[in-house]
């Protein structure tokens, strides 16, 4: 059975995700994670981890912020806490996490997701030979490229559904824009914002918190007809992005992927999903054409 990873915003959502067929949850505290649909206080995170284990869900903790020099002292105490809670995996993009994980002999729990950087099998195998669990293949690659990489690596992961992060900057771009136009509005942690470039017709979700600004694709990635192709190439870990999307749609997507995995017709499932969620800009994204061919 494949693994499907998604991020709940509370215990109720976590239970809904499990009932839909999700078997891994991605959780984050308020400091170490970014680009998440929800951040939890340490007390709340403690409860979420305990409930996930009670419901037989694998726990993945996001430590995917960009760490500055002054942030490094916070890593060891947090890793000690995660070891004590015996979480299954740690999701990271800054290499400093690997160095700190060596101290606790937990490199085999690390999942490396540096966004665009895992774009070839050499880089992924280099990281795997360091002893980490897996790597997330760059979402900007085509289906053919992903399959080629997966066939030459182990424990590759692929993002298959949801709005995809296009840009992450440590700069507070929304704050800077508001300063420029002399507006005093607090837009942090607002999941209802979209922006439009002069050279594009579509609106892209944008989100800002204290750690930076994230800009997402104007479409919702779906991979119904591609799922079995990826499985056949060797991928068995899949990620569904929760941000900006209703939980009902996410759960329906998970059920759809489970049905496809079990042998049901992917084309019919895709058609039914598109009809039900015609209010979402669904797309196969970069699966069949390189990013250079879709940029304006």
Beta strands, then each sheet from edge to edge (+ up, - down):
strand 1: 3-6
strand 2: 24-27
strand 3: 58-63
strand 4: 89-92
strand 5: 110-112
strand 6: 134-136
strand 7: 156-169
strand 8: 194-195
strand 9: 204-209
strand 10: 212-221
strand 11: 237-240
strand 12: 282-283
sheet 1: 8+ 9- 10+ 7- 6- 5- 4- 3- 2- 1- 11-
sheet 2: 8+ 9- 10+ 12+
end
